[in-house]
Amino acid sequence: VAKDLGLQLLSLTDRGFRIVSEGRTQHFALHGKTGHLVTAERIDREQLCRLVEKCVLRCELIVEGEM
């Protein structure tokens, strides 16, 4: 994520970086040492999308401050 945004990894935490998912469960997190977007917990497709053929999880990446 840091690389894609053209930022240093440390500046993400300084800028108030957040990942916001739909609903109450946070499915994704930012790995502190690598800056990679990772799953925060095991994702059960059958539980989330049991009646839907195409399962999509959306999230927003928010970085405070000027880019």
N, CA, C and O atoms as a Tinker XYZ file with bonds, in Angstrom:
   268  protein
     1  N      0.832000   -1.187000    0.000000    73     2
     2  CA     0.000000    0.000000    0.000000    64     1     3
     3  C      0.878000    1.254000    0.000000    63     2     4     5
     4  O      0.632000    2.194000   -0.755000    81     3
     5  N      1.898000    1.256000    0.849000    73     3     6
     6  CA     2.793000    2.418000    0.890000    64     5     7
     7  C      3.445000    2.644000   -0.472000    63     6     8     9
     8  O      3.529000    3.776000   -0.946000    81     7
     9  N      3.899000    1.577000   -1.087000    73     7    10
    10  CA     4.544000    1.679000   -2.396000    64     9    11
    11  C      3.572000    2.211000   -3.447000    63    10    12    13
    12  O      3.929000    3.074000   -4.249000    81    11
    13  N      2.348000    1.693000   -3.440000    73    11    14
    14  CA     1.347000    2.141000   -4.418000    64    13    15
    15  C      1.012000    3.615000   -4.258000    63    14    16    17
    16  O      0.725000    4.298000   -5.241000    81    15
    17  N      1.047000    4.114000   -3.016000    73    15    18
    18  CA     0.738000    5.522000   -2.756000    64    17    19
    19  C      1.958000    6.421000   -2.876000    63    18    20    21
    20  O      1.834000    7.644000   -2.800000    81    19
    21  N      3.140000    5.832000   -3.062000    73    19    22
    22  CA     4.359000    6.615000   -3.163000    64    21    23
    23  C      4.804000    7.186000   -1.829000    63    22    24    25
    24  O      5.403000    8.261000   -1.782000    81    23
    25  N      4.517000    6.474000   -0.736000    73    23    26
    26  CA     4.867000    6.919000    0.609000    64    25    27
    27  C      5.838000    5.949000    1.265000    63    26    28    29
    28  O      5.914000    4.780000    0.887000    81    27
    29  N      6.565000    6.435000    2.234000    73    27    30
    30  CA     7.387000    5.567000    3.058000    64    29    31
    31  C      6.473000    4.844000    4.049000    63    30    32    33
    32  O      5.452000    5.390000    4.465000    81    31
    33  N      6.837000    3.631000    4.421000    73    31    34
    34  CA     6.011000    2.827000    5.316000    64    33    35
    35  C      5.730000    3.548000    6.628000    63    34    36    37
    36  O      4.597000    3.523000    7.110000    81    35
    37  N      6.728000    4.185000    7.210000    73    35    38
    38  CA     6.532000    4.880000    8.488000    64    37    39
    39  C      5.569000    6.052000    8.378000    63    38    40    41
    40  O      4.885000    6.382000    9.346000    81    39
    41  N      5.508000    6.679000    7.220000    73    39    42
    42  CA     4.616000    7.829000    7.080000    64    41    43
    43  C      3.146000    7.430000    7.078000    63    42    44    45
    44  O      2.286000    8.265000    7.356000    81    43
    45  N      2.840000    6.174000    6.772000    73    43    46
    46  CA     1.441000    5.734000    6.819000    64    45    47
    47  C      0.901000    5.815000    8.238000    63    46    48    49
    48  O     -0.206000    6.312000    8.450000    81    47
    49  N      1.665000    5.336000    9.208000    73    47    50
    50  CA     1.187000    5.377000   10.591000    64    49    51
    51  C      1.151000    6.804000   11.112000    63    50    52    53
    52  O      0.280000    7.145000   11.913000    81    51
    53  N      2.079000    7.642000   10.672000    73    51    54
    54  CA     2.093000    9.045000   11.098000    64    53    55
    55  C      0.919000    9.826000   10.528000    63    54    56    57
    56  O      0.497000   10.825000   11.112000    81    55
    57  N      0.390000    9.385000    9.400000    73    55    58
    58  CA    -0.682000   10.115000    8.713000    64    57    59
    59  C     -2.071000    9.636000    9.109000    63    58    60    61
    60  O     -3.054000   10.111000    8.541000    81    59
    61  N     -2.189000    8.733000   10.041000    73    59    62
    62  CA    -3.512000    8.259000   10.440000    64    61    63
    63  C     -4.140000    7.351000    9.412000    63    62    64    65
    64  O     -5.311000    7.520000    9.071000    81    63
    65  N     -3.393000    6.397000    8.915000    73    63    66
    66  CA    -3.878000    5.451000    7.918000    64    65    67
    67  C     -4.931000    4.530000    8.524000    63    66    68    69
    68  O     -4.746000    4.015000    9.627000    81    67
    69  N     -6.039000    4.320000    7.804000    73    67    70
    70  CA    -7.097000    3.424000    8.264000    64    69    71
    71  C     -7.660000    2.626000    7.105000    63    70    72    73
    72  O     -7.654000    3.077000    5.959000    81    71
    73  N     -8.144000    1.442000    7.416000    73    71    74
    74  CA    -8.857000    0.618000    6.450000    64    73    75
    75  C    -10.279000    0.488000    6.967000    63    74    76    77
    76  O    -10.495000    0.059000    8.100000    81    75
    77  N    -11.240000    0.854000    6.149000    73    75    78
    78  CA   -12.637000    0.817000    6.554000    64    77    79
    79  C    -13.371000   -0.166000    5.657000    63    78    80    81
    80  O    -13.369000   -0.019000    4.435000    81    79
    81  N    -14.000000   -1.169000    6.263000    73    79    82
    82  CA   -14.769000   -2.171000    5.521000    64    81    83
    83  C    -16.249000   -1.922000    5.704000    63    82    84    85
    84  O    -16.667000   -1.277000    6.666000    81    83
    85  N    -17.045000   -2.440000    4.770000    73    83    86
    86  CA   -18.493000   -2.379000    4.923000    64    85    87
    87  C    -18.896000   -3.269000    6.098000    63    86    88    89
    88  O    -18.303000   -4.326000    6.310000    81    87
    89  N    -19.879000   -2.851000    6.844000    73    87    90
    90  CA   -20.328000   -3.653000    7.980000    64    89    91
    91  C    -19.452000   -3.439000    9.200000    63    90    92    93
    92  O    -18.642000   -2.513000    9.247000    81    91
    93  N    -19.624000   -4.300000   10.177000    73    91    94
    94  CA   -18.925000   -4.138000   11.453000    64    93    95
    95  C    -17.583000   -4.844000   11.514000    63    94    96    97
    96  O    -16.720000   -4.472000   12.310000    81    95
    97  N    -17.401000   -5.855000   10.684000    73    95    98
    98  CA   -16.188000   -6.658000   10.733000    64    97    99
    99  C    -15.108000   -6.060000    9.849000    63    98   100   101
   100  O    -15.355000   -5.746000    8.685000    81    99
   101  N    -13.921000   -5.902000   10.395000    73    99   102
   102  CA   -12.772000   -5.453000    9.616000    64   101   103
   103  C    -12.089000   -6.678000    9.030000    63   102   104   105
   104  O    -11.425000   -7.420000    9.754000    81   103
   105  N    -12.241000   -6.898000    7.742000    73   103   106
   106  CA   -11.684000   -8.078000    7.087000    64   105   107
   107  C    -10.217000   -7.910000    6.712000    63   106   108   109
   108  O     -9.508000   -8.896000    6.510000    81   107
   109  N     -9.759000   -6.661000    6.619000    73   107   110
   110  CA    -8.405000   -6.398000    6.153000    64   109   111
   111  C     -7.635000   -5.560000    7.157000    63   110   112   113
   112  O     -8.215000   -4.835000    7.964000    81   111
   113  N     -6.308000   -5.676000    7.088000    73   111   114
   114  CA    -5.417000   -4.906000    7.950000    64   113   115
   115  C     -4.156000   -4.588000    7.166000    63   114   116   117
   116  O     -3.916000   -5.151000    6.098000    81   115
   117  N     -3.365000   -3.690000    7.699000    73   115   118
   118  CA    -2.094000   -3.343000    7.102000    64   117   119
   119  C     -0.987000   -4.007000    7.915000    63   118   120   121
   120  O     -0.891000   -3.798000    9.124000    81   119
   121  N     -0.155000   -4.804000    7.253000    73   119   122
   122  CA     0.969000   -5.460000    7.931000    64   121   123
   123  C      1.973000   -4.378000    8.308000    63   122   124   125
   124  O      2.470000   -3.659000    7.441000    81   123
   125  N      2.271000   -4.261000    9.593000    73   123   126
   126  CA     3.103000   -3.171000   10.095000    64   125   127
   127  C      4.520000   -3.135000    9.569000    63   126   128   129
   128  O      5.083000   -2.050000    9.421000    81   127
   129  N      5.117000   -4.274000    9.282000    73   127   130
   130  CA     6.522000   -4.287000    8.845000    64   129   131
   131  C      6.690000   -4.195000    7.336000    63   130   132   133
   132  O      7.698000   -3.678000    6.855000    81   131
   133  N      5.706000   -4.696000    6.581000    73   131   134
   134  CA     5.842000   -4.716000    5.124000    64   133   135
   135  C      4.971000   -3.687000    4.418000    63   134   136   137
   136  O      5.279000   -3.294000    3.293000    81   135
   137  N      3.900000   -3.249000    5.046000    73   135   138
   138  CA     2.973000   -2.335000    4.399000    64   137   139
   139  C      2.010000   -3.027000    3.458000    63   138   140   141
   140  O      1.291000   -2.367000    2.709000    81   139
   141  N      1.989000   -4.355000    3.487000    73   139   142
   142  CA     1.074000   -5.112000    2.622000    64   141   143
   143  C     -0.332000   -5.123000    3.210000    63   142   144   145
   144  O     -0.512000   -5.117000    4.428000    81   143
   145  N     -1.317000   -5.138000    2.329000    73   143   146
   146  CA    -2.705000   -5.306000    2.729000    64   145   147
   147  C     -2.938000   -6.800000    2.936000    63   146   148   149
   148  O     -2.726000   -7.590000    2.016000    81   147
   149  N     -3.368000   -7.192000    4.121000    73   147   150
   150  CA    -3.547000   -8.605000    4.467000    64   149   151
   151  C     -4.941000   -8.823000    5.049000    63   150   152   153
   152  O     -5.613000   -7.869000    5.443000    81   151
   153  N     -5.367000  -10.073000    5.100000    73   151   154
   154  CA    -6.636000  -10.378000    5.755000    64   153   155
   155  C     -6.422000  -10.315000    7.263000    63   154   156   157
   156  O     -5.431000  -10.830000    7.781000    81   155
   157  N     -7.349000   -9.688000    7.953000    73   155   158
   158  CA    -7.240000   -9.519000    9.398000    64   157   159
   159  C     -7.655000  -10.780000   10.144000    63   158   160   161
   160  O     -7.238000  -11.012000   11.278000    81   159
   161  N     -8.471000  -11.579000    9.499000    73   159   162
   162  CA    -8.937000  -12.830000   10.091000    64   161   163
   163  C     -9.354000  -13.756000    8.958000    63   162   164   165
   164  O     -9.397000  -13.353000    7.796000    81   163
   165  N     -9.652000  -14.968000    9.301000    73   163   166
   166  CA   -10.109000  -15.912000    8.280000    64   165   167
   167  C    -11.440000  -15.437000    7.706000    63   166   168   169
   168  O    -12.341000  -15.049000    8.449000    81   167
   169  N    -11.555000  -15.471000    6.377000    73   167   170
   170  CA   -12.780000  -15.031000    5.704000    64   169   171
   171  C    -13.539000  -16.255000    5.229000    63   170   172   173
   172  O    -13.016000  -17.061000    4.460000    81   171
   173  N    -14.775000  -16.393000    5.690000    73   171   174
   174  CA   -15.621000  -17.526000    5.345000    64   173   175
   175  C    -16.606000  -17.087000    4.259000    63   174   176   177
   176  O    -17.595000  -16.415000    4.548000    81   175
   177  N    -16.330000  -17.470000    3.015000    73   175   178
   178  CA   -17.183000  -17.072000    1.899000    64   177   179
   179  C    -18.617000  -17.547000    2.074000    63   178   180   181
   180  O    -19.556000  -16.812000    1.769000    81   179
   181  N    -18.790000  -18.750000    2.555000    73   179   182
   182  CA   -20.143000  -19.293000    2.736000    64   181   183
   183  C    -20.953000  -18.467000    3.736000    63   182   184   185
   184  O    -22.165000  -18.316000    3.584000    81   183
   185  N    -20.301000  -17.951000    4.726000    73   183   186
   186  CA   -21.002000  -17.132000    5.722000    64   185   187
   187  C    -21.331000  -15.745000    5.159000    63   186   188   189
   188  O    -22.412000  -15.210000    5.408000    81   187
   189  N    -20.402000  -15.174000    4.408000    73   187   190
   190  CA   -20.593000  -13.821000    3.891000    64   189   191
   191  C    -21.495000  -13.745000    2.665000    63   190   192   193
   192  O    -22.300000  -12.823000    2.536000    81   191
   193  N    -21.359000  -14.713000    1.770000    73   191   194
   194  CA   -22.026000  -14.621000    0.463000    64   193   195
   195  C    -22.728000  -15.919000    0.088000    63   194   196   197
   196  O    -22.633000  -16.354000   -1.060000    81   195
   197  N    -23.397000  -16.517000    0.984000    73   195   198
   198  CA   -23.961000  -17.845000    0.724000    64   197   199
   199  C    -24.942000  -17.887000   -0.432000    63   198   200   201
   200  O    -25.042000  -18.917000   -1.099000    81   199
   201  N    -25.658000  -16.828000   -0.694000    73   199   202
   202  CA   -26.660000  -16.831000   -1.759000    64   201   203
   203  C    -26.217000  -16.053000   -3.003000    63   202   204   205
   204  O    -27.010000  -15.865000   -3.926000    81   203
   205  N    -24.983000  -15.609000   -3.034000    73   203   206
   206  CA   -24.494000  -14.789000   -4.139000    64   205   207
   207  C    -23.379000  -15.526000   -4.862000    63   206   208   209
   208  O    -22.452000  -16.042000   -4.238000    81   207
   209  N    -23.481000  -15.569000   -6.201000    73   207   210
   210  CA   -22.455000  -16.269000   -6.975000    64   209   211
   211  C    -21.120000  -15.532000   -6.947000    63   210   212   213
   212  O    -20.069000  -16.149000   -6.772000    81   211
   213  N    -21.160000  -14.208000   -7.120000    73   211   214
   214  CA   -19.944000  -13.401000   -7.132000    64   213   215
   215  C    -19.815000  -12.691000   -5.788000    63   214   216   217
   216  O    -20.625000  -11.823000   -5.462000    81   215
   217  N    -18.809000  -13.053000   -5.017000    73   215   218
   218  CA   -18.618000  -12.498000   -3.678000    64   217   219
   219  C    -17.553000  -11.402000   -3.732000    63   218   220   221
   220  O    -16.418000  -11.657000   -4.136000    81   219
   221  N    -17.917000  -10.189000   -3.327000    73   219   222
   222  CA   -16.996000   -9.056000   -3.364000    64   221   223
   223  C    -16.971000   -8.404000   -1.985000    63   222   224   225
   224  O    -18.018000   -8.088000   -1.420000    81   223
   225  N    -15.771000   -8.205000   -1.449000    73   223   226
   226  CA   -15.599000   -7.476000   -0.194000    64   225   227
   227  C    -14.968000   -6.132000   -0.531000    63   226   228   229
   228  O    -13.899000   -6.073000   -1.137000    81   227
   229  N    -15.624000   -5.077000   -0.142000    73   227   230
   230  CA   -15.124000   -3.744000   -0.441000    64   229   231
   231  C    -14.530000   -3.125000    0.822000    63   230   232   233
   232  O    -14.999000   -3.360000    1.935000    81   231
   233  N    -13.492000   -2.334000    0.615000    73   231   234
   234  CA   -12.916000   -1.583000    1.720000    64   233   235
   235  C    -12.380000   -0.269000    1.179000    63   234   236   237
   236  O    -12.114000   -0.134000   -0.015000    81   235
   237  N    -12.225000    0.696000    2.074000    73   235   238
   238  CA   -11.656000    1.986000    1.712000    64   237   239
   239  C    -10.360000    2.159000    2.475000    63   238   240   241
   240  O    -10.260000    1.790000    3.645000    81   239
   241  N     -9.371000    2.722000    1.806000    73   239   242
   242  CA    -8.090000    3.038000    2.421000    64   241   243
   243  C     -8.063000    4.549000    2.629000    63   242   244   245
   244  O     -8.160000    5.314000    1.669000    81   243
   245  N     -7.934000    4.971000    3.866000    73   243   246
   246  CA    -7.969000    6.393000    4.185000    64   245   247
   247  C     -6.611000    6.793000    4.752000    63   246   248   249
   248  O     -6.118000    6.197000    5.709000    81   247
   249  N     -6.014000    7.824000    4.135000    73   247   250
   250  CA    -4.757000    8.370000    4.611000    64   249   251
   251  C     -4.981000    9.859000    4.826000    63   250   252   253
   252  O     -5.327000   10.576000    3.887000    81   251
   253  N     -4.790000   10.324000    6.037000    73   251   254
   254  CA    -5.011000   11.732000    6.344000    64   253   255
   255  C     -3.829000   12.572000    5.866000    63   254   256   257
   256  O     -2.708000   12.074000    5.768000    81   255
   257  N     -4.074000   13.808000    5.578000    73   255   258
   258  CA    -3.023000   14.722000    5.135000    64   257   259
   259  C     -2.946000   14.798000    3.623000    63   258   260   261
   260  O     -3.590000   14.027000    2.911000    81   259
   261  N     -2.153000   15.735000    3.148000    73   259   262
   262  CA    -2.016000   15.945000    1.701000    64   261   263
   263  C     -1.203000   14.841000    1.057000    63   262   264   265
   264  O     -0.272000   14.304000    1.657000    81   263
   265  N     -1.565000   14.511000   -0.173000    73   263   266
   266  CA    -0.829000   13.505000   -0.946000    64   265   267
   267  C      0.052000   14.211000   -1.951000    63   266   268
   268  O      0.765000   13.559000   -2.713000    81   267
